Amino acid sequence: MHTTDKPVRPRRAVASSETAREINRDILLHTIHLQQPVSRADLARLTGLQPSTVSVIIGQLMEEGWVVAGSLGRLPRGRRPTYVTLNDRHVTLAIDLRPGKANLAVVDINGKILGREAVAFDIKAGSTPEEAKTAIAHIARAARSLRATYGDRVFQGLGVSVSGRVDQRTHRLVFSPNAPWGQIDLYAELQKVLGTPIEMENAANACLFSERWFGTFNDASNLLVVAVAEGVGTGMLVDGRLARGRDDMAGEFGHMPIEESGPVCGCGNMGCWETFASNRAGLRYYRELAPESTLTSFQELLDLALKGDIRALRSIDKMMTYLARGLAMLAAGLAPEVIIIVGDCTALWPRICPLLESHLIAKSFTPHTPRVVAAMDGDAARLRGAAALVLHKVLFRQVDFAPRHEREGERDNSKLVPTHA
Ligand SMILES: [Zn+2]
């Protein structure tokens, strides 16, 4: 949690109408989220809102159960202020859906994972819709049991992070070359078996939400999340906005062709970046070096590498060299401040970080090479991301990555009053 008391920049100016109340509420929730435990006086100072406005809204948030009064603050003299925090009884169910497994968790409003569960199933890109539905039924069973375990909490919905792109208008999976989820109406299927409000998003985008909600980079305007798993997907925060593109398809850099004569990719093209830099590529490199091997999963390869197996280490180095090559292209084109790598490979971070960084520095044409960091908690980053999708929807109804009036093309500023009036 952040202890600095630098002013929190509201995502948009403070307004004066009914909508304004909603916006001010979101700004306060966001500020409490970042600064908690925090006093009402500090909230007024940090947001630029009138102390009386802060008191009224905090009162409402307490009535609604979003905020609770915590410990008493310490001041040299005078009345001791009461600190407020978000109420961690509020939780979300999070599912990280991969091609052959699903991780589930109950995550509280502060990003703490209270309990988790894993479900494995034998389905892949070519599986039938019936097989996909059976897997969903297994997941639903685990989800219901996890929900029952935390029956005393207030569930706000289900967040799903999925390897594939999700059209946010139709909730349909529009691109999912490595998994069979596109063959069914995944959103409707989950709603049918779990009966709860659902937010579903691409895994890399979900991790971006997680960084903004729970991470260290909640103030950065240009962030790139690169999720390395069965494929390579990216989530991009550009000038403070989540880049979505047509049909929410933006971010599929995994399918930029980097070698025309390369291996066939799940998307049907040849030589895509992810055929060289994904976990599957790492496994392929190892099999080339050790044809006698019976390795079947990237985790086994990682275990070998962590034990110091030379061929395993070389395979992962090769995978990382290709990862670095693509990152240099992304850095040149998008100018991110930070690149966050999400994936099992980060278990070898002390080895792979210098490799990625030195390549980026070597290819950089400006003095501002982006920092490369690992989302150290691996799987948990995708789960927290799934939870952040729900919290973002439920809590920040008026505040998005970009100011709402800009998002909707609304240019009428007459309703707005200056932030620091
Ligand atoms: Zn491809």
Boltz pocket constraint, residues with backbone or C-beta under 6 A from the ligand:
constraints:
  - pocket:
      binder: B
      contacts: [[A, 254], [A, 255], [A, 256], [A, 265], [A, 266], [A, 267], [A, 268], [A, 269], [A, 272]]
      max_distance: 6.0
